Amino acid sequence: MATKRNIVARLNFCIWTEGETRWLDIEAFDRCQDAMGPTPLPPATVAWGGLDLASTRDLSAFFLLAPRPACGEPEHAGRCFDIRCQFWLPAAGMPARVRRDGVPYDAWADAGWISLTPAT
């Protein structure tokens, strides 16, 4: 179980970890970055989506998860997924929002990681 990985490493193998639990294996996630990109999702019979609509101060987000028909890691067979996310943030008040939240939304927008929405 991924949530028990750090505590087992610490108590059974004397390997110190930064956190007590970790639900995501960051090394496996990093290996997936090369496979991700602007390519379309493969055809899938099932996909899961989530939508979070902000009301005032938050980002709006859409998340799509689809099973990957083939995976480059043999031990991951049947457990690989393609993920697509889209994030939106109102363009109005961007400098104030960056200062208030301490988050580089403007740099993220310039890099194409979030989309700015016009004032209505």
N, C-alpha and C positions, 0 to 999 in steps of 0.2 A: 504494500500500500504506500503510495507516494507520500501521504500525510505522515507516515511513521518513519520515513527514510532517515531524517536527521536524528531522531531520538535513538534509533537502532545503531546508527553510525557512532553516536556519542557514547552510549552505554555499553554496547557490545564490542566495539572495535577501537575505542578511545580516540576517535576522530572528532575533533571539535568543529562544530558548525556554528554559523551565525544565528540561525533561527531554530526554534524547536520543531517547527513543521514547515514543509514546503510542498505545495500541491503541484507545482510545475517544475519539471526537470529542465532547467535553463540550458544545459548543454544540448539536449535533444532539440529544444526550441531553436537554438542558434543554428544547428545543422539544417533545419528546415528553411532558413532564410534564403538559401540559394535556389530552392525549388519554388519559392513564392515570387510573384511578380504580376505584371499587368495582363497575364494570359487569362483567358476565360476559364471558368470552372468547368471541370469535366462533366459530361452528362451523368446524372445521378438519379436514382429513383426516389431518393429521400434527401431532403435538405432541411436544416433548421434555421430559423431566423429570429432575431430579436430586435425590437425597436424601443428606444428610450427617447421620448420627446421631452425636451427641457421646457420649463415654463418661464424662468426669469434669469437665473445665473449659471446654469449648467450647459454642458455641451449636449446636443442631440446626436444620437448615434444609431446606426443600423449595422447589424452583425449577421453574417450568413456563414453557416457551417455545413459542409458537404463531405460525405465519405469519399476518400480517394480510392479509385479502383486498383491502383498499384502503388507500392511504396518501396523506396530504395533500401530500407532497413529491414532485412528478413525477419528479425525478431518482433517487428511492429506490424506484421501482416494482419490486416483487418482492423487496425487501430490508428490508421493515418487519415487525416482530414485536411481539406482545403478551407481556409478561412478568408473571408473578405469583410472588411469593415469600412464604413464611411462615417465621417464625423462632420458636424456643422456647428458653426458659432456665429452669432450676429456680428456684423462688421462694425456696427455703431458702438462706440466706446471702447474700441480695442486697446488703445494705450492705457486707459484706466484699468481695464480688466487684467492686463499683463502685470501692472504694478500691484494691484490688489491681491491677485491670486499667486503671484510669484511664479507664473508659468509662461513660457515663451510661445504663446499662441500665435503671435505675429510671425515668428520664425517657422512654426509648424505650417502656417498658411502659405508662406513663401515656398516651403519645400513640397507643398501639395498634400500634406498629411491630413489637413482639415480644410473644409470649404467654408468661406465666409458668406453669410446670407445678407442681402441688402435690407435696409430698414423699410418697413411697410407703412 
